[in-house]
Amino acid sequence: MELSTLLTVLDSVTTIPVIPFRGNEIDYDGHRKNVAYLMENNYLSQNRPRIIAIGGTSLLHHIGPVDQVNLVDVTGQQMGKNGVLISGIVPNPISQAEELISQQSKLDRAPDAYLLMPLFGINNPEGVYHQYKQFTKHCGEKYGARFIYYFRQPRDRDVVIRLVNESPHCIGVKVGTDEGDIESLVTGIDDNGVVIWGIGDRCTKANRLGTTGHTSGIAVIFARASDEINNAQRIGDLETSQEIEDKIADLEEIRFRNGRVYNYSAVVEAMILSGFTDIDGGNGGPFNPRVSQEIVEEIRAAIDHLRPYH
């Protein structure tokens, strides 16, 4: 996909589906079912393509490199030649990150872009800038890789802007901090890349401040809600966007409560409670078991009126 086309397409919903697990093993058949649901239930206006990303909500940090490559491969196979595929890459250690990109770039359906996940361990902004500038240049030239930077550290804002402006292989930013960073990022990056809201479907305020598109962890159950929020934002109808956002707000509040403690498990529980047979939430993943009965009842109430958005 041409870069100009990709940048235009990213003004959309980037769906990040939970990966179903059973007995701490990935249920690949369940994942295929979820990808099929997302591809077959595309409500984006103007026949825009579905975007599917494997990221943190997919429990990327809890699966090994072999499963990471297999997961991207299975996702791409299920998508076929349609849609846009984004692969999250954890940069710890950086050598493994390159190996993952090397392997994924050789798949029959290689990712269209890579999401650079937040860096763990001791680091400083200048180190982030120089390491990633070298890394994106090397992988961009060797593997044709294009990167979206997952921004989670406010202290790194200026170097992230520099990176997107100076590296032709770094095409944008996923905002994972708060609305306070949006205007600086949008102004600093300007037309050199996209600034995507990365904290779910409560995104109307972010769009008003200048973000382009948003990520969604609940689209795997309620694709129509996420898509219609984006459709409304693209035509400047923020009233409709806010109306739909208000309907999904209770579920999003549970997901992001207490440091995102139910980010994954609330979606799994909502999938189970929904009774929909065309999706599969599994039965809890590594470090993310099923929620308590009290939270189950909260989720039940939060999704009761959302069935039309499936």
ZAPA-930856 format. One record per residue: residue in one letter; x, y, z of N, C-alpha, C in turn. Coordinates in steps of 0.001 Angstrom, whole numbers, plus 500000, padded with zeros to 6 digits. Layout:
N
AXYZXYZXYZ ...
//
This chain:
310
M500835498807500000500000500000500000500874501249500000 E500548502168499115501297503420499054501161504181500372 L502232504887500750502232505606502024501113506634502085 S500901507376501006499853508403501009498479507777501227 T498263506613500630496996505907500813496848505442502254 L497918504884502808497882504398504187497567505525505163 L498197506674504979497958507805505883496508508263505815 T495930508235504630494521508604504479493611507585505144 V493920506305504940493102505220505471493101505211506995 L494200505650507620494312505596509078493364506557509806 D492710507439509071491650508259509670490416507374509774 S490445506487510751489454505424510822489432504832512225 V488886503636512333488904502864513570489980501793513437 T490971501837514302491955500762514354491488499785515425 T490942498671514997490415497694515938491559496859516512 I491550496692517820492555495861518497491787494770519239 P491549493643518594490714492607519218491435491864520337 V490689491512521368491240490599522361491518489268521670 I492566488595522098492876487271521576492296486237522534 P491464485322522052490888484326522966491920483281523393 F491942483008524678492818481984525241491974480903525890 R492507479691525890491953478578526655493116477815527261 G493122477766528598494229477113529268495563477777528986 N495557479118528890496756479908528618497354479646527241 E496600479002526366497015478792524985496093479576524064 I496654480167523020495834480923522078494873479994521349 D493612480397521296492610479685520517492577480326519129 Y493350479756518224493473480360516894492158480290516112 D491382479233516305490089479168515625489164480271516127 G489194480517517442488405481609517990488855482948517440 H490161483123517303490678484378516755490253484547515301 R490302483478514538489850483567513144488384484012513080 K487583483489513985486171483864514031486028485368514307 N486818485885515235486733487305515579487174488198514417 V488232487787513730488693488562512570487638488523511474 A487038487350511270485984487237510260484813488165510586 Y484427488220511874483345489127512278483695490569511914 L484910490985512246485316492363511970485336492658510472 M485793491717509680485869491935508236484486491932507591 E483599491094508102482268490950507499481276491993508002 N481627492677509075480735493689509650481448495037509662 N481683495532508471482380496803508282481339497871507946 Y481137498810508884480146499867508698480799501215508402 L482081501195508086482782502433507769482225503036506481 S482084504342506459481531505029505292482490504956504101 Q481928505135502924482692505245501670483527503994501372 N483038502838501813483718501566501534485170501549501996 R485422502239503112486790502259503625487170500902504212 P488450500546504141488860499217504599488923499103506114 R488686497902506612488827497607508029490312497597508402 I490631498169509565491989498131510105491988497226511330 I492868496246511338493002495349512483494451495377512963 A494614495590514260495943495640514854496054494605515960 I497215493997516050497546493140517184498359494000518145 G497815494253519335498459495185520257498323494750521704 G498393495726522595498371495429524020497094494767524481 T495945495216523972494667494610524336494585493167523846 S495432492811522893495524491427522417496402490570523322 L496900491164524417497841490497525341499164490160524658 L499595491049523795500842490871523060502032490622523983 H502030491278525150503165491173526066503264489802526737 H502234488987526605502191487714527312502311486506526384 I502722486736525152502929485622524231504339485693523661 G504905484551523378506274484464522892506390484848521430 P507627484977520946507853485426519561507271484489518509 V507285483181518759506723482251517773505225482484517623 D504533482590518760503094482852518707502790484234518137 Q503664485207518390503434486535517820503424486482516297 V504398485792515728504465485673514271503269484877513759 N502948483779514434501799482968514021500502483767514077 L500358484581515116499142485373515291498972486374514155 V500046487051513807499989487995512689499705487254511393 D500311486083511229500099485277510022498634484853509904 V498079484322510988496684483878510981495742485054510717 T496034486188511342495195487383511138495216487797509674 G496409487864509099496537488245507690495860487271506752 Q495992485979507039495331484972506201493819485145506231 Q493274485399507426491825485552507543491350486835506854 M492150487883506906491796489139506253491897489034504737 G492809488197504257493056488128502831493728489401502339 K493378489804501150493988491000500579493253492275500983 N492192492098501761491401493252502166491907493823503483 G491566495057503742491870495662505027493320496068505187 V493587496620506368494923497080506744495333496328508003 L496534495750507982497034494951509097498188495677509779 I498059495868511099499099496519511896499566495537512964 S500872495405513092501446494477514064502170495248515161 G501768495011516404502476495606517530503812494912517750 I504833495705518002506183495181518236506694495734519567 V506954494837520516507527495250521797509034495414521606 P509586496589521920510994496857521608511990496357522644 N511602495446523488512493494908524515512721493419524264 P513949492998523938515076493819523523514929494238522054 I515673495236521660515531495784520317515939494773519255 S516862493861519593517282492841518629516137491885518313 Q515344491541519317514195490669519080513137491386518265 A513004492698518488512051493477517710512397493400516227 E513674493527515895514059493417514490513794492019513952 E514069491005514752513836489639514290512356489399514006 L511490489946514854510053489810514613509643490497513311 I510179491686513073509865492402511831510411491644510633 S511609491104510767512200490317509688511293489150509310 Q510822488415510304509974487252510028508606487661509495 Q508018488690510089506678489091509667506685489714508278 S507770490364507921507850490976506583507869489932505476 K508186488690505822508254487611504831506947486835504722 L505966487151505551504688486454505491503966486765504178 D503105485841503748502332486079502522501518487358502636 R501027487626503845500278488875504100501040489628505178 A502052490370504743502893491111505688502121492308506239 P502444492751507458501781493936508009501995495172507146 D500987496020507114501098497294506401501870498315507221 A501871498132508532502608499021509438502845498275510741 Y503793498788511525504121498219512833503897499280513899 L503273498859514994503047499751516130504171499525517132 L505011500531517332506095500437518311505505500573519705 M505426499463520412504821499442521739505696500190522742 P505123500597523888505894501339524888507144500576525343 L508207501331525530509495500792525939509529500609527454 F510000499447527899510158499180529322511623499330529718 G511860499511530997513232499616531482513725501050531502 I514927501245532013515514502575532146515874503129530772 N515447504345530497515762505007529231515568506502529412 N516065507292528474515852508734528519515469509223527129 P514880510408527033514350510875525753515367510888524610 E516574511369524860517560511396523775517917509985523316 G517993509072524281518257507685523924517129507101523086 V515890507434523456514728506983522688514820507507521259 Y515124508784521133515196509395519798516273508742518932 H517487508661519427518594508150518616518427506661518305 Q517979505865519306517812504431519077516728504176518037 Y515609504879518180514506504643517259514760505239515880 K515478506327515808515790506869514488516647505876513710 Q517639505297514399518492504287513769517680503033513428 F516849502606514378516071501376514204515067501499513058 T514316502611513013513320502770511960513979502913510589 K515132503558510539515863503683509271516315502304508788 H516926501552509695517445500231509333516317499305508876 C515246499210509676514152498296509340513319498807508171 G513238500127508042512519500685506910513206500366505601 E514529500513505577515287500259504350515425498770504063 K515581497953505103515825496523504901514543495730504686 Y513465496089505410512239495288505371511029496056504837 G511218497320504485510087498124504029509114498468505138 A509600498448506389508725498658507546508346500122507713 R507084500346508120506594501676508479506053501607509897 F506332502643510678506088502573512112505128503652512603 I504296503262513568503483504186514351503997504099515783 Y504319505230516359504904505283517703503802505350518745 Y503823504408519696502837504405520777503360505310521899 F502752506475522015503212507530522920502563507377524291 R503371506982525293502858506792526649503615507611527697 Q504689508287527307505498509060528251505478510531527863 P504760511381528599504704512804528252506075513461528101 R507061512996528866508402513589528783509035513399527404 D508548512412526626509134512105525321508462512856524175 R507531513739524489506730514365523430507587515055522372 D508554515845522780509352516605521816510191515699520932 V510768514637521504511597513757520683510742512899519761 V509520512602520165508613511862519285508242512719518081 I507975513993518315507692514909517213508887514974516267 R510094515077516813511301515082515980511412513804515160 L511151512697515796511280511403515133510334511298513935 V509069511668514130508103511589513034508466512577511928 N508930513755512305509283514760511307510538514396510514 E511467513686511146512758513437510514512894512051509902 S512101511100510347512203509738509819511070509463508841 P511381509174507583510320508860506617509645507523506899 H510225506758507811509689505429508126508767505457509348 C508735506579510055507861506739511219506700507632510791 I505519507044510648504426507719509945503362508309510855 G503544508162512168502546508741513046502689508314514486 V501709508743515281501731508531516726500366508033517185 K500384507059518069499190506654518801499277507291520180 V498320508151520522498355508874521790497798507990522901 G498647507691523892498219506855525002498358507548526342 T498447508884526325498575509656527574497222510264527928 D496981511495527513495668512119527713495501513249526719 E494345513897526767494043514941525780494993516128525850 G495670516290526994496552517433527150497742517451526203 D498091516298525636499236516232524719498840516387523256 I497545516369522965497112516294521572497527517509520757 E497216518692521236497455519881520419498934520059520095 S499814519778521052501247519889520788501697518884519740 L501181517666519833501548516637518854501017516982517466 V499761517397517395499155517721516104499876518900515456 T500158519929516243500850521102515708502281520763515314 G502964519998516164504370519673515901504567518755514724 I503685517788514551503821516808513465503230517340512169 D502173518117512266501535518755511116501193517701510050 D501665517881508824501322516962507735502334515835507569 N503249515707508498504295514687508353503878513312508874 G502695513226509471502220511946509976500849512094510607 V500302510996511079498980511002511691499109510978513208 V498129511573513886498043511523515349496723510832515679 I496820509593516143495662508739516381495364508695517883 W494095508853518237493720508712519643493775507239520010 G494507506901521078494770505510521382494202505007522687 I493158505667523203492584505240524485491096504955524309 G490774504195523283489427503687523127488449504621522445 D487176504219522526486119504879521766485585506157522398 R486041506495523588485678507811524158486621508834523540 C486314509223522322487297509941521499486772511223520869 T485561511634521210485005512837520583485799514075520958 K486134514211522221486934515366522652488291515357521967 A488902514188521857490205514081521201490115514509519740 N489050514103519064488875514494517673488697516002517548 R487977516577518489487791518027518480489134518751518609 L490068518133519308491393518728519507492349518439518353 G491946517548517433492754517377516233493223515977515898 T492866514954516684493316513605516348492628513091515087 T493278512135514473492797511529513236492541510049513486 G491285509667513631490969508277513903491225507902515353 H490829506658515708491017506192517082491153504672517102 T491676504156518202491748502712518390490540502255519194 S490165500992518983489006500453519694489268499023520145 G488997498773521437489074497426521963487716496746522009 I486636497508521797485294496923521878484674496675520506 A485364497071519441484818496855518099484641495380517797 V485393494522518461485265493081518243483906492555518712 I483171493362519472481788493018519840480797493977519190 F481138495262519201480211496306518771480844497133517653 A481098496477516530481781497130515409481012498348514908 R479689498242514879478897499359514351479071500621515192 A479155500475516503479318501649517363480627502370517052 S481718501627517017483021502240516748483058502877515364 D482522502155514383482538502668513012481695503926512868 E480531503936513496479656505097513343480191506322514085 I480949506104515157481625507224515808482599507870514822 N483388507038514148484350507574513183483660508205511980 N482608507566511483481868508136510361481381509545510687 A480841509710511898480330511017512312481452512036512413 Q482572511631512985483694512558513145484246513011511795 R484255512132510836484816512488509523484003513553508806 I482725513677509140481909514719508505481656515880509464 G482372515874510587482254516972511533481013516936512402 D480338515781512438479116515656513238479494515143514631 L480045516023515437480515515614516756479360515385517729 E478202515906517414477032515650518258476656514163518202 T476603513609516990476298512183516842477412511328517431 S478639511735517186479776511013517765479641510930519277 Q479300512049519913479174512079521368477983511242521838 E476906511253521080475735510456521459476066508975521509 I476790508485520511477162507064520497478203506789521573 E479144507716521729480157507571522780479498507441524155 D478464508230524391477776508169525684477167506786525928 K476749506131524855476133504804525004477157503734525383 I478382503867524910479399502857525212480286503270526392 A479996504435526973480872504996528011480978504111529248 D479895503461529650479941502635530864480889501446530672 L480834500820529514481739499700529248483186500178529201 E483430501312528575484787501851528508485297502255529890 E484401502782530723484812503158532081485290501935532857 I484594500829532702485020499599533381486378499153532853 R486548499179531553487811498729530949489010499518531464 F488860500817531579489998501666531904490084502018533390 R489255501411534181489235501661535615490545501213536273 N490985501984537266492102501563538119493334501156537307 G493749502032536392494942501743535598494719500679534544 R493527500652533948493201499745532841493158498276533279 V492780498042534514492854496692535064491921495708534344 Y490815496202533766489891495317533056489902495568531547 N490972496123531041491073496454529620490772495242528741 Y491355494119529087491153492868528353489943492099528873 S489908491883530181488926490960530749487495491463530637 A487282492772530642485916493280530484485391493000529081 V486258493057528099485840492752526728485516491266526594 V486369490425527167486106488984527153484749488691527787 E484495489294528945483235489032529652482049489550528849 A482205490704528219481117491243527405480821490327526219 M481858489754525634481661488822524518480889487588524977 I481229487082526142480546485907526679479100486237527021 L478890487350527721477539487737528140476629488051526954 S477218488533525870476413488918524704475660487742524104 G476255486555524189475640485392523573475804485333522063 F476507486297521483476710486288520038477576485084519654 T477158484365518629477861483145518244478910483362517160 D478991484580516639479966484846515581481253485458516127 I481401485502517460482634485958518097482964485013519245 D484228485046519682484671484123520725485665484835521638 G485289485014522909486148485704523858487114484810524601 G486998483479524430487841482581525213487378482530526661 N488275482105527546487887482015528964488907482649529903 G489525483732529432490511484439530245491916484137529763 G492787485145529865494141484989529350495200485091530433 P496475484971530057497572485089531019497511486414531779 F497569486335533101497530487497533991496207488256533918 N495232487726533186493941488392533003492807487375533098 P492486486922534328491426485933534505490048486559534320 R489027485713534317487652486197534285487402487120535478 V486504488062535308486241489060536344485316488490537416 S485232489201538536484369488785539643482902488934539254 Q482024488293540019480594488362539735480073489789539833 E480628490560540741480217491968540864480489492729539574 I481668492521538986482012493196537736481205492622536581 V480933491320536634480073490707535611478746491456535523 E478153491750536664476852492429536669476967493855536144 E478079494515536445478301495855535885478402495799534366 I479123494818533872479288494685532420477962494338531765 R477194493455532406475875493087531873475008494339531683 A474995495200532694474201496425532607474759497376531544 A476090497398531398476731498323530465476464497961529007 I476242496673528721476076496257527324474632495949526957 D473737496006527905472353495588527679471709496317526501 H472030497582526326471399498394525284472249498498524015 L473369497764523964474302497911522848474138496851521763 R473222495917521935473074494826520967472881495313519531 P472135496396519291471982496860517897473295497297517256 Y474315497544518063475598497994517520476547496844517190 H476082495606517361476895494447516994476993494341515466 
//
